[in-house]
Amino acid sequence: MTINKNFWLLLIFILSGIVIGGLLGQLATQVSYLGWLAYGMEFGTTNPFTLDMGLLNLTFGLTFKMNIASIIGLLIAVFIYRKVVR
């Protein structure tokens, strides 16, 4: 594989690990002994920037919500990526 394809593959693995881990972290709040997986932090813009041009309204905002499960998912995704690429 070329470096360009490796980059996109790594990006897909990382994003899927974060998303799946975050989803599992949110589902873990339903189970009392897995609640620690949902512990995390949210950061980003609190008030989105709005551009009103009369005919068109554009709203820009970005928020990240990371929890323990998404970090674990990220680490597992990188581990799997390293095994797949070799």
C-alpha positions as CSV (number, residue, x, y, z in Angstrom):
1,M,0.0,0.0,0.0
2,T,1.1,3.5,-0.6
3,I,1.4,6.1,2.2
4,N,-1.7,7.9,0.9
5,K,-3.8,4.8,1.2
6,N,-2.3,4.0,4.6
7,F,-3.3,7.5,5.8
8,W,-6.9,7.1,4.8
9,L,-7.1,3.6,6.2
10,L,-5.7,4.8,9.5
11,L,-8.1,7.7,9.6
12,I,-11.1,5.4,8.9
13,F,-9.9,3.0,11.7
14,I,-9.4,5.8,14.2
15,L,-12.7,7.5,13.5
16,S,-14.7,4.2,13.6
17,G,-12.9,3.3,16.9
18,I,-13.8,6.6,18.5
19,V,-17.4,6.5,17.3
20,I,-18.1,2.9,18.3
21,G,-16.3,3.4,21.6
22,G,-18.4,6.6,22.3
23,L,-21.6,4.7,21.5
24,L,-20.6,1.9,23.8
25,G,-19.7,4.4,26.5
26,Q,-23.2,6.0,26.2
27,L,-24.8,2.6,26.4
28,A,-22.7,1.7,29.4
29,T,-24.5,4.3,31.5
30,Q,-27.5,1.9,31.6
31,V,-25.3,-0.7,33.5
32,S,-24.3,0.3,37.0
33,Y,-20.9,-1.4,37.1
34,L,-19.9,-0.1,33.6
35,G,-20.8,3.5,34.3
36,W,-17.1,4.5,34.5
37,L,-16.8,4.0,30.8
38,A,-19.0,7.0,30.2
39,Y,-16.9,9.3,32.3
40,G,-15.5,12.0,30.0
41,M,-15.2,15.5,28.9
42,E,-16.9,17.7,26.3
43,F,-15.1,20.6,24.7
44,G,-15.7,22.9,21.8
45,T,-17.7,26.1,21.0
46,T,-20.4,26.8,23.5
47,N,-22.2,29.3,21.3
48,P,-22.1,28.6,17.6
49,F,-21.2,31.3,15.2
50,T,-24.1,32.3,13.0
51,L,-23.7,34.2,9.7
52,D,-27.0,35.7,8.6
53,M,-26.9,36.8,4.9
54,G,-30.6,37.5,4.5
55,L,-31.3,34.7,2.1
56,L,-29.0,32.2,3.7
57,N,-28.2,31.4,7.4
58,L,-25.0,29.6,8.1
59,T,-24.2,28.3,11.6
60,F,-20.7,27.1,12.5
61,G,-20.0,25.1,15.7
62,L,-17.9,22.2,16.7
63,T,-18.0,20.1,19.9
64,F,-16.1,17.0,20.9
65,K,-17.3,14.6,23.5
66,M,-14.6,12.1,24.6
67,N,-15.2,9.4,27.2
68,I,-13.1,6.5,28.5
69,A,-14.8,4.0,26.1
70,S,-14.0,6.2,23.0
71,I,-10.3,6.3,24.1
72,I,-10.3,2.5,24.5
73,G,-11.9,2.2,21.1
74,L,-9.2,4.5,19.6
75,L,-6.5,2.3,21.1
76,I,-8.1,-0.9,19.8
77,A,-8.5,0.6,16.4
78,V,-4.8,1.6,16.2
79,F,-3.8,-1.9,17.4
80,I,-6.0,-3.5,14.7
81,Y,-4.7,-1.1,12.0
82,R,-1.1,-2.1,12.9
83,K,-2.0,-5.8,12.5
84,V,-3.8,-5.3,9.2
85,V,-1.2,-3.2,7.5
86,R,1.7,-5.6,8.2
